[in-house]
Amino acid sequence: MDDGRGHPEVFAGAAAESAKETSPERDVEIAASFSAAEVRHLERPRIRSRIEVDGKAERLDESARENLPAQVEPGRVYKDVKGRRNIGARLTGGGDGA
C-alpha cells in the first residue's frame, strides 16, 4: 500500500508510532492510527474533518486503510484491519501570527 507520497505505507498499530510519521513542513498536524482483529459497523460511518485558520494555509488530509474498504457494508465483519489518518496545515502567510 502507498501513503500517497510515493512511500510504502507502514502501520504501527499505535497512535504514538503514527506520530513519528508527521512532516516537518507542517505547522500543525494531528496523526492517529488504529488496528483491530475484527470490526463491524452497525451503519455506515459519517466522518467529517475541518481545519480553520486565520490567514492563508495549505491543508493536509491523508488517510490509509488496510483490509477495510472506503465504503463499509453495515453488518459485515472485517478482519485484521488497520488505518491511519493525518490532518494538518502549513501556514503560508497572512493572519496576525499570534
ZADO-1210 file (C-alpha; in nm, 4 decimals, padded with zeros to 6 digits):
<atoms>
<atom x="00.0000" y="00.0000" z="00.0000" code="MET" pos="1"/>
<atom x="00.1219" y="00.3529" z="-00.0828" code="ASP" pos="2"/>
<atom x="00.0897" y="00.6525" z="00.1520" code="ASP" pos="3"/>
<atom x="00.0081" y="00.8941" z="-00.1328" code="GLY" pos="4"/>
<atom x="00.3580" y="01.0426" z="-00.1333" code="ARG" pos="5"/>
<atom x="00.5225" y="00.7500" z="-00.3114" code="GLY" pos="6"/>
<atom x="00.6357" y="00.5829" z="00.0127" code="HIS" pos="7"/>
<atom x="00.5263" y="00.2359" z="00.1230" code="PRO" pos="8"/>
<atom x="00.2607" y="00.2503" z="00.3955" code="GLU" pos="9"/>
<atom x="00.3656" y="00.1183" z="00.7351" code="VAL" pos="10"/>
<atom x="00.1181" y="00.0629" z="01.0183" code="PHE" pos="11"/>
<atom x="00.2484" y="00.0653" z="01.3724" code="ALA" pos="12"/>
<atom x="-00.0817" y="-00.0117" z="01.5438" code="GLY" pos="13"/>
<atom x="-00.0478" y="00.2741" z="01.7935" code="ALA" pos="14"/>
<atom x="-00.1011" y="00.6500" z="01.7703" code="ALA" pos="15"/>
<atom x="00.2392" y="00.7121" z="01.9289" code="ALA" pos="16"/>
<atom x="00.4106" y="00.5311" z="01.6427" code="GLU" pos="17"/>
<atom x="00.1947" y="00.7114" z="01.3849" code="SER" pos="18"/>
<atom x="00.3051" y="01.0461" z="01.5271" code="ALA" pos="19"/>
<atom x="00.6628" y="00.9630" z="01.4210" code="LYS" pos="20"/>
<atom x="00.5445" y="00.9906" z="01.0575" code="GLU" pos="21"/>
<atom x="00.4479" y="01.3581" z="01.0839" code="THR" pos="22"/>
<atom x="00.6010" y="01.6039" z="00.8400" code="SER" pos="23"/>
<atom x="00.8390" y="01.8864" z="00.9372" code="PRO" pos="24"/>
<atom x="00.6850" y="02.1054" z="00.6617" code="GLU" pos="25"/>
<atom x="00.3599" y="02.1351" z="00.8581" code="ARG" pos="26"/>
<atom x="00.2949" y="02.3842" z="01.1352" code="ASP" pos="27"/>
<atom x="00.0115" y="02.1804" z="01.2875" code="VAL" pos="28"/>
<atom x="-00.0594" y="01.8108" z="01.2448" code="GLU" pos="29"/>
<atom x="-00.2684" y="01.5510" z="01.4250" code="ILE" pos="30"/>
<atom x="-00.1894" y="01.1876" z="01.3497" code="ALA" pos="31"/>
<atom x="-00.3819" y="00.8836" z="01.4671" code="ALA" pos="32"/>
<atom x="-00.3801" y="00.5145" z="01.3838" code="SER" pos="33"/>
<atom x="-00.5786" y="00.2088" z="01.4797" code="PHE" pos="34"/>
<atom x="-00.5714" y="-00.1653" z="01.4395" code="SER" pos="35"/>
<atom x="-00.8248" y="-00.4315" z="01.5308" code="ALA" pos="36"/>
<atom x="-00.8662" y="-00.8040" z="01.4930" code="ALA" pos="37"/>
<atom x="-01.2308" y="-00.7500" z="01.3896" code="GLU" pos="38"/>
<atom x="-01.4525" y="-00.4512" z="01.3078" code="VAL" pos="39"/>
<atom x="-01.8256" y="-00.4457" z="01.2379" code="ARG" pos="40"/>
<atom x="-02.0231" y="-00.1251" z="01.1745" code="HIS" pos="41"/>
<atom x="-02.3935" y="-00.1205" z="01.2562" code="LEU" pos="42"/>
<atom x="-02.4403" y="00.1579" z="00.9998" code="GLU" pos="43"/>
<atom x="-02.2223" y="00.3482" z="00.7505" code="ARG" pos="44"/>
<atom x="-01.9864" y="00.5858" z="00.9317" code="PRO" pos="45"/>
<atom x="-02.0245" y="00.9602" z="00.8662" code="ARG" pos="46"/>
<atom x="-01.6882" y="01.1278" z="00.9059" code="ILE" pos="47"/>
<atom x="-01.6120" y="01.4987" z="00.8746" code="ARG" pos="48"/>
<atom x="-01.2981" y="01.6969" z="00.9458" code="SER" pos="49"/>
<atom x="-01.2411" y="02.0696" z="00.9140" code="ARG" pos="50"/>
<atom x="-00.9392" y="02.2932" z="00.9606" code="ILE" pos="51"/>
<atom x="-00.9948" y="02.6644" z="01.0209" code="GLU" pos="52"/>
<atom x="-00.7134" y="02.9202" z="01.0388" code="VAL" pos="53"/>
<atom x="-00.6817" y="03.2983" z="01.0314" code="ASP" pos="54"/>
<atom x="-00.4783" y="03.3832" z="00.7238" code="GLY" pos="55"/>
<atom x="-00.3629" y="03.1545" z="00.4463" code="LYS" pos="56"/>
<atom x="-00.2793" y="02.7888" z="00.4921" code="ALA" pos="57"/>
<atom x="-00.2267" y="02.4709" z="00.2943" code="GLU" pos="58"/>
<atom x="-00.4460" y="02.1925" z="00.4252" code="ARG" pos="59"/>
<atom x="-00.3377" y="01.8309" z="00.4702" code="LEU" pos="60"/>
<atom x="-00.5821" y="01.5431" z="00.4974" code="ASP" pos="61"/>
<atom x="-00.4372" y="01.1956" z="00.4408" code="GLU" pos="62"/>
<atom x="-00.5758" y="00.8560" z="00.5276" code="SER" pos="63"/>
<atom x="-00.4827" y="00.4952" z="00.4627" code="ALA" pos="64"/>
<atom x="-00.6640" y="00.1687" z="00.5294" code="ARG" pos="65"/>
<atom x="-00.5737" y="-00.1955" z="00.5221" code="GLU" pos="66"/>
<atom x="-00.8433" y="-00.4659" z="00.4886" code="ASN" pos="67"/>
<atom x="-01.1167" y="-00.2007" z="00.5207" code="LEU" pos="68"/>
<atom x="-01.2858" y="-00.0530" z="00.2114" code="PRO" pos="69"/>
<atom x="-01.3661" y="00.3177" z="00.1711" code="ALA" pos="70"/>
<atom x="-01.7386" y="00.2337" z="00.1875" code="GLN" pos="71"/>
<atom x="-01.8031" y="-00.0300" z="00.4536" code="VAL" pos="72"/>
<atom x="-02.1092" y="-00.2538" z="00.4399" code="GLU" pos="73"/>
<atom x="-02.3193" y="-00.2361" z="00.7582" code="PRO" pos="74"/>
<atom x="-02.3205" y="-00.5671" z="00.9467" code="GLY" pos="75"/>
<atom x="-02.0209" y="-00.7126" z="00.7627" code="ARG" pos="76"/>
<atom x="-01.7216" y="-00.8208" z="00.9727" code="VAL" pos="77"/>
<atom x="-01.3805" y="-00.7006" z="00.8516" code="TYR" pos="78"/>
<atom x="-01.0777" y="-00.8820" z="00.9941" code="LYS" pos="79"/>
<atom x="-00.7216" y="-00.7687" z="01.0691" code="ASP" pos="80"/>
<atom x="-00.7943" y="-00.4041" z="00.9889" code="VAL" pos="81"/>
<atom x="-00.5555" y="-00.1113" z="01.0209" code="LYS" pos="82"/>
<atom x="-00.5896" y="00.2560" z="00.9476" code="GLY" pos="83"/>
<atom x="-00.4129" y="00.5895" z="00.9731" code="ARG" pos="84"/>
<atom x="-00.5354" y="00.9493" z="00.9493" code="ARG" pos="85"/>
<atom x="-00.3245" y="01.2659" z="00.9373" code="ASN" pos="86"/>
<atom x="-00.4895" y="01.6075" z="00.9451" code="ILE" pos="87"/>
<atom x="-00.2856" y="01.9279" z="00.9473" code="GLY" pos="88"/>
<atom x="-00.1955" y="02.2605" z="00.7949" code="ALA" pos="89"/>
<atom x="00.1040" y="02.4638" z="00.6889" code="ARG" pos="90"/>
<atom x="00.0726" y="02.8397" z="00.7361" code="LEU" pos="91"/>
<atom x="00.1598" y="03.0244" z="00.4164" code="THR" pos="92"/>
<atom x="00.1263" y="03.3882" z="00.5296" code="GLY" pos="93"/>
<atom x="-00.1266" y="03.6405" z="00.6475" code="GLY" pos="94"/>
<atom x="-00.3039" y="03.6478" z="00.9824" code="GLY" pos="95"/>
<atom x="-00.1674" y="03.8163" z="01.2921" code="ASP" pos="96"/>
<atom x="00.0901" y="03.5464" z="01.3782" code="GLY" pos="97"/>
<atom x="-00.0462" y="03.5069" z="01.7316" code="ALA" pos="98"/>
</atoms>
